[in-house]
Amino acid sequence: VASAGVVYYAPTDWEGGNLVVFYGVLLTVGILGTACSTAMFVSHMAFFARIADPSVGGTYMTLVNSVSNFGSAWPAAVVLKLMTWLKDVTPGDPFYVLVAGSAVVGMGWLVAMQGV
């Protein structure tokens, strides 16, 4: 959602405006995104190491990591297909519609999985 905000408020006129502030916000969002991505990667690897059987060790971790990579790769194709479909259906920019829809689905998922 933060990245969508940066895209929305990006200056359209590169001659005017305060670009130093924009680049500062862009850098901050990029650093925070990288930090969150690294934290998720470390937590995934720690979880995989915890559930891996020591007798097979690296083989099982490689399998679980491959399944995880597949699980994080297929949504990109779905999102691209949705963007194509939304471009024909919505009058506005489909990017913001997709970001809002994804945020709603994500929050709903968090609420639904609260007790699990």
N, CA, C and O atoms as CSV, one atom per row, in Angstrom:
chain,resi,resn,atom,element,x,y,z
A,1,VAL,N,N,0.830,-1.175,0.000
A,1,VAL,CA,C,0.000,0.000,0.000
A,1,VAL,C,C,0.881,1.247,0.000
A,1,VAL,O,O,0.551,2.243,-0.643
A,2,ALA,N,N,1.994,1.191,0.717
A,2,ALA,CA,C,2.907,2.338,0.737
A,2,ALA,C,C,3.487,2.597,-0.646
A,2,ALA,O,O,3.626,3.750,-1.056
A,3,SER,N,N,3.822,1.542,-1.361
A,3,SER,CA,C,4.361,1.710,-2.713
A,3,SER,C,C,3.312,2.298,-3.649
A,3,SER,O,O,3.639,3.110,-4.515
A,4,ALA,N,N,2.053,1.895,-3.482
A,4,ALA,CA,C,0.986,2.470,-4.298
A,4,ALA,C,C,0.828,3.957,-4.001
A,4,ALA,O,O,0.552,4.746,-4.904
A,5,GLY,N,N,1.001,4.341,-2.743
A,5,GLY,CA,C,0.957,5.757,-2.382
A,5,GLY,C,C,2.076,6.544,-3.031
A,5,GLY,O,O,1.871,7.678,-3.465
A,6,VAL,N,N,3.266,5.949,-3.100
A,6,VAL,CA,C,4.385,6.611,-3.762
A,6,VAL,C,C,4.098,6.777,-5.251
A,6,VAL,O,O,4.401,7.821,-5.827
A,7,VAL,N,N,3.521,5.763,-5.873
A,7,VAL,CA,C,3.183,5.854,-7.294
A,7,VAL,C,C,2.116,6.928,-7.517
A,7,VAL,O,O,2.190,7.695,-8.477
A,8,TYR,N,N,1.131,6.977,-6.628
A,8,TYR,CA,C,0.037,7.938,-6.777
A,8,TYR,C,C,0.533,9.379,-6.649
A,8,TYR,O,O,0.135,10.254,-7.418
A,9,TYR,N,N,1.403,9.612,-5.669
A,9,TYR,CA,C,1.877,10.970,-5.421
A,9,TYR,C,C,3.165,11.312,-6.158
A,9,TYR,O,O,3.761,12.357,-5.897
A,10,ALA,N,N,3.598,10.471,-7.056
A,10,ALA,CA,C,4.807,10.758,-7.833
A,10,ALA,C,C,4.577,12.018,-8.658
A,10,ALA,O,O,3.508,12.203,-9.241
A,11,PRO,N,N,5.577,12.872,-8.702
A,11,PRO,CA,C,5.390,14.116,-9.465
A,11,PRO,C,C,5.274,13.820,-10.959
A,11,PRO,O,O,6.070,13.078,-11.534
A,12,THR,N,N,4.259,14.425,-11.562
A,12,THR,CA,C,4.084,14.255,-13.004
A,12,THR,C,C,4.885,15.300,-13.770
A,12,THR,O,O,5.248,15.087,-14.927
A,13,ASP,N,N,5.158,16.413,-13.133
A,13,ASP,CA,C,5.956,17.469,-13.744
A,13,ASP,C,C,7.351,17.422,-13.142
A,13,ASP,O,O,7.558,17.879,-12.018
A,14,TRP,N,N,8.306,16.875,-13.877
A,14,TRP,CA,C,9.659,16.691,-13.336
A,14,TRP,C,C,10.430,18.000,-13.247
A,14,TRP,O,O,11.502,18.047,-12.644
A,15,GLU,N,N,9.896,19.061,-13.840
A,15,GLU,CA,C,10.590,20.344,-13.770
A,15,GLU,C,C,10.323,21.045,-12.440
A,15,GLU,O,O,11.216,21.690,-11.891
A,16,GLY,N,N,9.131,20.928,-11.933
A,16,GLY,CA,C,8.767,21.629,-10.703
A,16,GLY,C,C,8.625,20.671,-9.544
A,16,GLY,O,O,8.863,19.471,-9.681
A,17,GLY,N,N,8.239,21.201,-8.414
A,17,GLY,CA,C,8.010,20.366,-7.249
A,17,GLY,C,C,9.286,20.134,-6.465
A,17,GLY,O,O,10.377,20.515,-6.888
A,18,ASN,N,N,9.129,19.516,-5.338
A,18,ASN,CA,C,10.263,19.246,-4.469
A,18,ASN,C,C,10.688,17.791,-4.662
A,18,ASN,O,O,10.199,16.901,-3.967
A,19,LEU,N,N,11.580,17.556,-5.586
A,19,LEU,CA,C,12.006,16.198,-5.909
A,19,LEU,C,C,12.860,15.589,-4.807
A,19,LEU,O,O,12.928,14.365,-4.694
A,20,VAL,N,N,13.512,16.413,-3.992
A,20,VAL,CA,C,14.334,15.873,-2.900
A,20,VAL,C,C,13.445,15.126,-1.906
A,20,VAL,O,O,13.810,14.055,-1.421
A,21,VAL,N,N,12.290,15.693,-1.609
A,21,VAL,CA,C,11.353,15.022,-0.696
A,21,VAL,C,C,10.840,13.733,-1.332
A,21,VAL,O,O,10.758,12.702,-0.664
A,22,PHE,N,N,10.495,13.787,-2.615
A,22,PHE,CA,C,9.999,12.586,-3.302
A,22,PHE,C,C,11.047,11.483,-3.297
A,22,PHE,O,O,10.734,10.330,-3.002
A,23,TYR,N,N,12.290,11.830,-3.622
A,23,TYR,CA,C,13.348,10.818,-3.620
A,23,TYR,C,C,13.626,10.296,-2.213
A,23,TYR,O,O,13.970,9.126,-2.040
A,24,GLY,N,N,13.478,11.154,-1.212
A,24,GLY,CA,C,13.634,10.705,0.175
A,24,GLY,C,C,12.569,9.695,0.560
A,24,GLY,O,O,12.860,8.681,1.194
A,25,VAL,N,N,11.327,9.982,0.169
A,25,VAL,CA,C,10.225,9.045,0.446
A,25,VAL,C,C,10.436,7.748,-0.325
A,25,VAL,O,O,10.230,6.658,0.210
A,26,LEU,N,N,10.847,7.872,-1.581
A,26,LEU,CA,C,11.105,6.692,-2.401
A,26,LEU,C,C,12.207,5.823,-1.796
A,26,LEU,O,O,12.083,4.599,-1.755
A,27,LEU,N,N,13.267,6.445,-1.334
A,27,LEU,CA,C,14.364,5.708,-0.710
A,27,LEU,C,C,13.912,5.040,0.587
A,27,LEU,O,O,14.261,3.891,0.855
A,28,THR,N,N,13.137,5.763,1.386
A,28,THR,CA,C,12.650,5.210,2.654
A,28,THR,C,C,11.738,4.009,2.427
A,28,THR,O,O,11.872,2.993,3.109
A,29,VAL,N,N,10.816,4.116,1.478
A,29,VAL,CA,C,9.916,2.996,1.180
A,29,VAL,C,C,10.714,1.805,0.649
A,29,VAL,O,O,10.417,0.659,0.988
A,30,GLY,N,N,11.715,2.070,-0.174
A,30,GLY,CA,C,12.553,0.984,-0.695
A,30,GLY,C,C,13.330,0.277,0.394
A,30,GLY,O,O,13.416,-0.951,0.405
A,31,ILE,N,N,13.902,1.053,1.318
A,31,ILE,CA,C,14.664,0.457,2.421
A,31,ILE,C,C,13.754,-0.346,3.338
A,31,ILE,O,O,14.111,-1.447,3.756
A,32,LEU,N,N,12.580,0.194,3.654
A,32,LEU,CA,C,11.639,-0.543,4.508
A,32,LEU,C,C,11.144,-1.820,3.826
A,32,LEU,O,O,10.985,-2.849,4.482
A,33,GLY,N,N,10.903,-1.759,2.527
A,33,GLY,CA,C,10.489,-2.953,1.795
A,33,GLY,C,C,11.562,-4.025,1.789
A,33,GLY,O,O,11.269,-5.211,1.942
A,34,THR,N,N,12.806,-3.604,1.613
A,34,THR,CA,C,13.920,-4.555,1.632
A,34,THR,C,C,14.091,-5.165,3.016
A,34,THR,O,O,14.349,-6.362,3.139
A,35,ALA,N,N,13.949,-4.349,4.062
A,35,ALA,CA,C,14.072,-4.862,5.428
A,35,ALA,C,C,12.976,-5.884,5.730
A,35,ALA,O,O,13.243,-6.929,6.322
A,36,CYS,N,N,11.751,-5.580,5.323
A,36,CYS,CA,C,10.647,-6.527,5.547
A,36,CYS,C,C,10.851,-7.810,4.756
A,36,CYS,O,O,10.576,-8.899,5.259
A,37,SER,N,N,11.333,-7.690,3.519
A,37,SER,CA,C,11.590,-8.867,2.693
A,37,SER,C,C,12.680,-9.744,3.316
A,37,SER,O,O,12.560,-10.969,3.333
A,38,THR,N,N,13.724,-9.124,3.818
A,38,THR,CA,C,14.799,-9.883,4.452
A,38,THR,C,C,14.318,-10.570,5.723
A,38,THR,O,O,14.675,-11.718,5.987
A,39,ALA,N,N,13.507,-9.867,6.508
A,39,ALA,CA,C,12.963,-10.468,7.733
A,39,ALA,C,C,12.081,-11.667,7.406
A,39,ALA,O,O,12.129,-12.677,8.108
A,40,MET,N,N,11.276,-11.569,6.351
A,40,MET,CA,C,10.437,-12.699,5.950
A,40,MET,C,C,11.280,-13.872,5.470
A,40,MET,O,O,10.969,-15.023,5.776
A,41,PHE,N,N,12.349,-13.592,4.718
A,41,PHE,CA,C,13.217,-14.654,4.237
A,41,PHE,C,C,13.875,-15.382,5.407
A,41,PHE,O,O,13.916,-16.612,5.427
A,42,VAL,N,N,14.382,-14.639,6.367
A,42,VAL,CA,C,15.034,-15.251,7.528
A,42,VAL,C,C,14.032,-16.079,8.336
A,42,VAL,O,O,14.359,-17.172,8.800
A,43,SER,N,N,12.812,-15.558,8.503
A,43,SER,CA,C,11.814,-16.318,9.264
A,43,SER,C,C,11.404,-17.589,8.518
A,43,SER,O,O,11.173,-18.624,9.143
A,44,HIS,N,N,11.311,-17.520,7.183
A,44,HIS,CA,C,11.019,-18.733,6.405
A,44,HIS,C,C,12.116,-19.780,6.588
A,44,HIS,O,O,11.833,-20.951,6.842
A,45,MET,N,N,13.353,-19.353,6.460
A,45,MET,CA,C,14.463,-20.295,6.584
A,45,MET,C,C,14.537,-20.886,7.994
A,45,MET,O,O,14.851,-22.065,8.157
A,46,ALA,N,N,14.249,-20.069,9.011
A,46,ALA,CA,C,14.251,-20.584,10.382
A,46,ALA,C,C,13.140,-21.615,10.573
A,46,ALA,O,O,13.341,-22.633,11.235
A,47,PHE,N,N,11.977,-21.353,9.998
A,47,PHE,CA,C,10.876,-22.314,10.090
A,47,PHE,C,C,11.217,-23.602,9.365
A,47,PHE,O,O,10.976,-24.693,9.881
A,48,PHE,N,N,11.786,-23.478,8.150
A,48,PHE,CA,C,12.154,-24.677,7.396
A,48,PHE,C,C,13.213,-25.480,8.134
A,48,PHE,O,O,13.162,-26.710,8.135
A,49,ALA,N,N,14.164,-24.812,8.759
A,49,ALA,CA,C,15.195,-25.519,9.520
A,49,ALA,C,C,14.596,-26.226,10.735
A,49,ALA,O,O,15.071,-27.285,11.146
A,50,ARG,N,N,13.550,-25.627,11.304
A,50,ARG,CA,C,12.926,-26.229,12.478
A,50,ARG,C,C,12.146,-27.498,12.127
A,50,ARG,O,O,12.147,-28.462,12.892
A,51,ILE,N,N,11.477,-27.497,10.964
A,51,ILE,CA,C,10.654,-28.662,10.623
A,51,ILE,C,C,11.428,-29.718,9.841
A,51,ILE,O,O,10.922,-30.821,9.634
A,52,ALA,N,N,12.644,-29.401,9.405
A,52,ALA,CA,C,13.423,-30.355,8.603
A,52,ALA,C,C,13.932,-31.495,9.477
A,52,ALA,O,O,14.346,-31.285,10.617
A,53,ASP,N,N,13.894,-32.685,8.931
A,53,ASP,CA,C,14.430,-33.861,9.608
A,53,ASP,C,C,15.951,-33.840,9.482
A,53,ASP,O,O,16.469,-33.763,8.368
A,54,PRO,N,N,16.674,-33.906,10.590
A,54,PRO,CA,C,18.132,-33.834,10.513
A,54,PRO,C,C,18.772,-34.955,9.690
A,54,PRO,O,O,19.880,-34.791,9.179
A,55,SER,N,N,18.086,-36.085,9.560
A,55,SER,CA,C,18.690,-37.194,8.807
A,55,SER,C,C,18.727,-36.910,7.301
A,55,SER,O,O,19.631,-37.382,6.612
A,56,VAL,N,N,17.762,-36.147,6.783
A,56,VAL,CA,C,17.795,-35.773,5.371
A,56,VAL,C,C,18.254,-34.342,5.174
A,56,VAL,O,O,18.680,-33.981,4.076
A,57,GLY,N,N,18.180,-33.525,6.196
A,57,GLY,CA,C,18.739,-32.177,6.236
A,57,GLY,C,C,18.466,-31.317,5.029
A,57,GLY,O,O,17.334,-30.894,4.791
A,58,GLY,N,N,19.523,-31.058,4.262
A,58,GLY,CA,C,19.462,-30.108,3.165
A,58,GLY,C,C,18.499,-30.486,2.062
A,58,GLY,O,O,17.929,-29.606,1.416
A,59,THR,N,N,18.301,-31.773,1.831
A,59,THR,CA,C,17.393,-32.214,0.775
A,59,THR,C,C,15.972,-31.770,1.072
A,59,THR,O,O,15.284,-31.245,0.196
A,60,TYR,N,N,15.531,-31.979,2.304
A,60,TYR,CA,C,14.178,-31.594,2.683
A,60,TYR,C,C,14.020,-30.078,2.664
A,60,TYR,O,O,12.989,-29.567,2.226
A,61,MET,N,N,15.030,-29.362,3.133
A,61,MET,CA,C,14.958,-27.896,3.123
A,61,MET,C,C,14.898,-27.364,1.692
A,61,MET,O,O,14.210,-26.378,1.428
A,62,THR,N,N,15.608,-28.004,0.774
A,62,THR,CA,C,15.559,-27.592,-0.621
A,62,THR,C,C,14.167,-27.821,-1.201
A,62,THR,O,O,13.651,-26.975,-1.931
A,63,LEU,N,N,13.562,-28.951,-0.881
A,63,LEU,CA,C,12.208,-29.241,-1.347
A,63,LEU,C,C,11.210,-28.222,-0.814
A,63,LEU,O,O,10.407,-27.681,-1.575
A,64,VAL,N,N,11.257,-27.960,0.481
A,64,VAL,CA,C,10.317,-27.025,1.090
A,64,VAL,C,C,10.535,-25.613,0.538
A,64,VAL,O,O,9.572,-24.884,0.299
A,65,ASN,N,N,11.787,-25.234,0.339
A,65,ASN,CA,C,12.074,-23.911,-0.212
A,65,ASN,C,C,11.581,-23.806,-1.660
A,65,ASN,O,O,11.097,-22.752,-2.072
A,66,SER,N,N,11.701,-24.882,-2.426
A,66,SER,CA,C,11.195,-24.875,-3.802
A,66,SER,C,C,9.685,-24.704,-3.833
A,66,SER,O,O,9.163,-23.948,-4.652
A,67,VAL,N,N,8.985,-25.395,-2.954
A,67,VAL,CA,C,7.532,-25.249,-2.865
A,67,VAL,C,C,7.180,-23.819,-2.451
A,67,VAL,O,O,6.225,-23.239,-2.967
A,68,SER,N,N,7.945,-23.258,-1.528
A,68,SER,CA,C,7.719,-21.876,-1.100
A,68,SER,C,C,7.945,-20.897,-2.250
A,68,SER,O,O,7.166,-19.961,-2.432
A,69,ASN,N,N,8.999,-21.109,-3.021
A,69,ASN,CA,C,9.273,-20.234,-4.165
A,69,ASN,C,C,8.146,-20.320,-5.202
A,69,ASN,O,O,7.731,-19.304,-5.760
A,70,PHE,N,N,7.660,-21.530,-5.453
A,70,PHE,CA,C,6.539,-21.682,-6.381
A,70,PHE,C,C,5.309,-20.970,-5.846
A,70,PHE,O,O,4.583,-20.320,-6.599
A,71,GLY,N,N,5.078,-21.093,-4.548
A,71,GLY,CA,C,3.920,-20.451,-3.933
A,71,GLY,C,C,3.974,-18.940,-3.983
A,71,GLY,O,O,2.934,-18.281,-3.976
A,72,SER,N,N,5.176,-18.379,-4.034
A,72,SER,CA,C,5.275,-16.925,-4.114
A,72,SER,C,C,5.412,-16.438,-5.555
A,72,SER,O,O,5.369,-15.231,-5.794
A,73,ALA,N,N,5.573,-17.338,-6.516
A,73,ALA,CA,C,5.760,-16.931,-7.912
A,73,ALA,C,C,4.455,-16.916,-8.712
A,73,ALA,O,O,4.281,-16.055,-9.574
A,74,TRP,N,N,3.538,-17.843,-8.447
A,74,TRP,CA,C,2.340,-17.931,-9.283
A,74,TRP,C,C,1.403,-16.735,-9.143
A,74,TRP,O,O,0.695,-16.431,-10.103
A,75,PRO,N,N,1.353,-16.028,-7.994
A,75,PRO,CA,C,0.444,-14.875,-7.940
A,75,PRO,C,C,0.786,-13.782,-8.951
A,75,PRO,O,O,-0.100,-13.026,-9.349
A,76,ALA,N,N,2.046,-13.677,-9.378
A,76,ALA,CA,C,2.414,-12.647,-10.357
A,76,ALA,C,C,1.647,-12.855,-11.667
A,76,ALA,O,O,1.171,-11.888,-12.260
A,77,ALA,N,N,1.523,-14.096,-12.118
A,77,ALA,CA,C,0.771,-14.375,-13.341
A,77,ALA,C,C,-0.710,-14.052,-13.159
A,77,ALA,O,O,-1.352,-13.542,-14.076
A,78,VAL,N,N,-1.248,-14.345,-11.986
A,78,VAL,CA,C,-2.652,-14.054,-11.712
A,78,VAL,C,C,-2.887,-12.544,-11.709
A,78,VAL,O,O,-3.876,-12.064,-12.262
A,79,VAL,N,N,-1.973,-11.801,-11.086
A,79,VAL,CA,C,-2.112,-10.348,-11.030
A,79,VAL,C,C,-2.030,-9.737,-12.428
A,79,VAL,O,O,-2.797,-8.829,-12.746
A,80,LEU,N,N,-1.128,-10.213,-13.251
A,80,LEU,CA,C,-1.037,-9.697,-14.620
A,80,LEU,C,C,-2.311,-9.987,-15.402
A,80,LEU,O,O,-2.776,-9.140,-16.165
A,81,LYS,N,N,-2.871,-11.160,-15.222
A,81,LYS,CA,C,-4.126,-11.496,-15.901
A,81,LYS,C,C,-5.260,-10.607,-15.383
A,81,LYS,O,O,-6.093,-10.145,-16.163
A,82,LEU,N,N,-5.292,-10.366,-14.061
A,82,LEU,CA,C,-6.309,-9.486,-13.490
A,82,LEU,C,C,-6.170,-8.054,-14.002
A,82,LEU,O,O,-7.171,-7.383,-14.254
A,83,MET,N,N,-4.924,-7.583,-14.158
A,83,MET,CA,C,-4.710,-6.232,-14.680
A,83,MET,C,C,-5.281,-6.109,-16.090
A,83,MET,O,O,-5.909,-5.102,-16.419
A,84,THR,N,N,-5.067,-7.123,-16.921
A,84,THR,CA,C,-5.610,-7.109,-18.281
A,84,THR,C,C,-7.128,-7.094,-18.256
A,84,THR,O,O,-7.755,-6.359,-19.019
A,85,TRP,N,N,-7.719,-7.896,-17.388
A,85,TRP,CA,C,-9.167,-7.960,-17.284
A,85,TRP,C,C,-9.731,-6.659,-16.721
A,85,TRP,O,O,-10.732,-6.149,-17.224
A,86,LEU,N,N,-9.089,-6.112,-15.672
A,86,LEU,CA,C,-9.575,-4.880,-15.053
A,86,LEU,C,C,-9.459,-3.683,-15.978
A,86,LEU,O,O,-10.244,-2.740,-15.877
A,87,LYS,N,N,-8.483,-3.714,-16.880
A,87,LYS,CA,C,-8.325,-2.614,-17.830
A,87,LYS,C,C,-9.560,-2.481,-18.717
A,87,LYS,O,O,-9.928,-1.375,-19.115
A,88,ASP,N,N,-10.200,-3.613,-19.026
A,88,ASP,CA,C,-11.389,-3.605,-19.876
A,88,ASP,C,C,-12.662,-3.304,-19.087
A,88,ASP,O,O,-13.635,-2.805,-19.652
A,89,VAL,N,N,-12.665,-3.604,-17.785
A,89,VAL,CA,C,-13.885,-3.524,-16.991
A,89,VAL,C,C,-14.013,-2.203,-16.234
A,89,VAL,O,O,-15.119,-1.675,-16.121
A,90,THR,N,N,-12.915,-1.657,-15.715
A,90,THR,CA,C,-12.987,-0.465,-14.877
A,90,THR,C,C,-12.716,0.798,-15.687
A,90,THR,O,O,-11.920,0.787,-16.625
A,91,PRO,N,N,-13.389,1.888,-15.313
A,91,PRO,CA,C,-13.145,3.148,-16.024
A,91,PRO,C,C,-11.845,3.827,-15.583
A,91,PRO,O,O,-11.248,4.576,-16.356
A,92,GLY,N,N,-11.403,3.572,-14.348
A,92,GLY,CA,C,-10.201,4.215,-13.827
A,92,GLY,C,C,-8.955,3.389,-14.058
A,92,GLY,O,O,-8.925,2.487,-14.896
A,93,ASP,N,N,-7.935,3.717,-13.299
A,93,ASP,CA,C,-6.664,3.006,-13.396
A,93,ASP,C,C,-6.783,1.661,-12.671
A,93,ASP,O,O,-7.070,1.639,-11.474
A,94,PRO,N,N,-6.570,0.548,-13.367
A,94,PRO,CA,C,-6.745,-0.759,-12.732
A,94,PRO,C,C,-5.701,-1.043,-11.650
A,94,PRO,O,O,-5.918,-1.906,-10.799
A,95,PHE,N,N,-4.562,-0.322,-11.671
A,95,PHE,CA,C,-3.531,-0.545,-10.662
A,95,PHE,C,C,-4.072,-0.280,-9.263
A,95,PHE,O,O,-3.882,-1.091,-8.356
A,96,TYR,N,N,-4.743,0.850,-9.088
A,96,TYR,CA,C,-5.254,1.212,-7.767
A,96,TYR,C,C,-6.409,0.324,-7.341
A,96,TYR,O,O,-6.567,0.038,-6.154
A,97,VAL,N,N,-7.217,-0.114,-8.292
A,97,VAL,CA,C,-8.296,-1.054,-7.978
A,97,VAL,C,C,-7.718,-2.369,-7.484
A,97,VAL,O,O,-8.214,-2.944,-6.515
A,98,LEU,N,N,-6.670,-2.847,-8.145
A,98,LEU,CA,C,-6.040,-4.106,-7.758
A,98,LEU,C,C,-5.336,-3.988,-6.407
A,98,LEU,O,O,-5.382,-4.920,-5.603
A,99,VAL,N,N,-4.687,-2.851,-6.152
A,99,VAL,CA,C,-4.036,-2.642,-4.854
A,99,VAL,C,C,-5.073,-2.621,-3.739
A,99,VAL,O,O,-4.878,-3.254,-2.702
A,100,ALA,N,N,-6.167,-1.902,-3.939
A,100,ALA,CA,C,-7.217,-1.842,-2.922
A,100,ALA,C,C,-7.835,-3.223,-2.695
A,100,ALA,O,O,-8.052,-3.629,-1.553
A,101,GLY,N,N,-8.115,-3.939,-3.779
A,101,GLY,CA,C,-8.679,-5.283,-3.645
A,101,GLY,C,C,-7.737,-6.240,-2.935
A,101,GLY,O,O,-8.161,-7.039,-2.101
A,102,SER,N,N,-6.460,-6.155,-3.270
A,102,SER,CA,C,-5.473,-7.014,-2.608
A,102,SER,C,C,-5.353,-6.695,-1.127
A,102,SER,O,O,-5.213,-7.600,-0.304
A,103,ALA,N,N,-5.407,-5.413,-0.784
A,103,ALA,CA,C,-5.336,-5.016,0.629
A,103,ALA,C,C,-6.543,-5.543,1.395
A,103,ALA,O,O,-6.406,-6.017,2.522
A,104,VAL,N,N,-7.722,-5.462,0.788
A,104,VAL,CA,C,-8.937,-5.966,1.443
A,104,VAL,C,C,-8.856,-7.479,1.632
A,104,VAL,O,O,-9.193,-7.989,2.700
A,105,VAL,N,N,-8.412,-8.198,0.601
A,105,VAL,CA,C,-8.270,-9.653,0.712
A,105,VAL,C,C,-7.238,-10.007,1.779
A,105,VAL,O,O,-7.452,-10.929,2.565
A,106,GLY,N,N,-6.132,-9.288,1.813
A,106,GLY,CA,C,-5.099,-9.545,2.816
A,106,GLY,C,C,-5.586,-9.302,4.233
A,106,GLY,O,O,-5.316,-10.102,5.129
A,107,MET,N,N,-6.298,-8.209,4.443
A,107,MET,CA,C,-6.840,-7.936,5.786
A,107,MET,C,C,-7.893,-8.963,6.171
A,107,MET,O,O,-7.968,-9.382,7.326
A,108,GLY,N,N,-8.712,-9.372,5.194
A,108,GLY,CA,C,-9.690,-10.423,5.472
A,108,GLY,C,C,-9.028,-11.739,5.837
A,108,GLY,O,O,-9.506,-12.459,6.714
A,109,TRP,N,N,-7.926,-12.055,5.164
A,109,TRP,CA,C,-7.173,-13.270,5.467
A,109,TRP,C,C,-6.604,-13.210,6.882
A,109,TRP,O,O,-6.655,-14.196,7.617
A,110,LEU,N,N,-6.063,-12.055,7.264
A,110,LEU,CA,C,-5.532,-11.908,8.620
A,110,LEU,C,C,-6.611,-12.092,9.674
A,110,LEU,O,O,-6.383,-12.747,10.691
A,111,VAL,N,N,-7.783,-11.520,9.439
A,111,VAL,CA,C,-8.893,-11.664,10.388
A,111,VAL,C,C,-9.360,-13.111,10.448
A,111,VAL,O,O,-9.628,-13.632,11.531
A,112,ALA,N,N,-9.462,-13.766,9.289
A,112,ALA,CA,C,-9.932,-15.148,9.247
A,112,ALA,C,C,-8.959,-16.105,9.923
A,112,ALA,O,O,-9.385,-17.089,10.528
A,113,MET,N,N,-7.665,-15.834,9.831
A,113,MET,CA,C,-6.653,-16.725,10.396
A,113,MET,C,C,-6.253,-16.349,11.829
A,113,MET,O,O,-5.324,-16.934,12.386
A,114,GLN,N,N,-6.936,-15.394,12.412
A,114,GLN,CA,C,-6.616,-14.927,13.748
A,114,GLN,C,C,-6.634,-16.044,14.795
A,114,GLN,O,O,-5.749,-16.108,15.647
A,115,GLY,N,N,-7.615,-16.904,14.736
A,115,GLY,CA,C,-7.757,-17.949,15.747
A,115,GLY,C,C,-7.018,-19.242,15.416
A,115,GLY,O,O,-6.985,-20.159,16.237
A,116,VAL,N,N,-6.437,-19.328,14.247
A,116,VAL,CA,C,-5.801,-20.579,13.813
A,116,VAL,C,C,-4.425,-20.696,14.389
A,116,VAL,O,O,-3.732,-21.682,14.138
